[in-house]
Amino acid sequence: MGLATTAYRRVEPARLEQRAVPRQSVLVKGASVSRTGRKPIAAELEDISVYGCRLAIADNFAEGDRLSLRLPDGETIRASVIWHRDGKLGCRFDSRLDRSVFRSLTLMRG
């Protein structure tokens, strides 16, 4: 039960976007994801920021899994799984993505 003083307190609307930096929509085919000691799995990069990305992937992952994301140009990025559902995977990079790599990915289509 709330106090009478809180019954009329104005509450700010929730922020739908809670990321520190916005993600850029991309469509990068030809990427792959691998876990230590396992074969790489094909993936499509759907959006990216300097701190993480969302992938379309046909395999199961658990929150906290460690992975290596290999980009079509051969660049490999280490990351951790933040969430996985409905064939989509959200991950956070171990270190901030280099600006030149980020720029090349945001200009890439297909």
N, C-alpha and C positions, 0 to 999 in steps of 0.2 A: 504494500500500500504506500502511495506517494504522499508527500507532505502537501499541504494546501499551497505552499509557496512555489512548488514545482508544477502544479497543475496548469499554470498559464505561462510557463517559461517558453520563450521562443526557441525553437530548435532549427538550426541551419540544415538545409537539404544535404543528403549524402552525396559525396563526389563519386561519380560513376568511374572516372578514370583516376586511379590512385598511383600511377607510376610517376616517378620523379622526372622522367623525360619521355616524350611521346615516341611511339613506335611508327615506323614507316611501312606502309604496305608494299610488298614486293612479291614477285613470283619467280623464284629461282629453282629450276628443276636441275636434277643431276647432282644434288647434294647427297650425302650419306651420313648415317649415324652408326657408331660402333661402341660397344662396351668391351672392356678388357677381356681378351681371350675369345671373343665372338666375331662372327662374320659381320661385315658392314651391311646395313639395311638402307635401302633407297628412301629418300625423304625429299620433300619440297619445302623450301623456305617460304613462309607466307607473310611474315612481318618481322621487323628487326629494329632494335635500338642499339646503342653502344653497350648496353648492359645485358641484353638477352634477346630471345626470339621465340616465334611460334612456328612449329613445323607440322606438316601433314605427314603421317607415318603409319604404316600398317604393322605395328608390333606393340606389345604391352611393355610399359615401363611403370615403375613405382616412384613416388615422390622421394627425392633424395638420391636416386640412381646417378652415378657418374657416367659421363659419355664424352665421346669425341665427335664433333661435327666437322665433317670434311666438305669443304666447298668445291664447286666445279673447277676452280682455278688451282686446287691442290692445297690451299690454306687449311690448316687444322686448328679448331678452336675447342678448348676444354670447357665443359659446362656441367651443371647439375640440373636434374629434372625438378621443376617446381610443381607441375601438375600434368596429368594425362587423362584425356577422356574423348570418346567419340572420334578416334583416329587423329586427334590433335595433341601436340606435346608442347608445353611451355618450358623453357629452360633459361637459366641465368648463367652468363659466362663467368669463368673464374677471374678474368681480368677485363677491364674496359677494352672494347674493340678499338683497334687503331682507326683513326679518322679516314685514312685512304681506303681501307678495306670496307668500312661502312659506306663510304661514298660510292665505291664501285658496285656494291650490292644494291643500293637504292637506284642505281641507273640500269641495272640488269632486268631484263624481261624475258622469262622463259629459259 
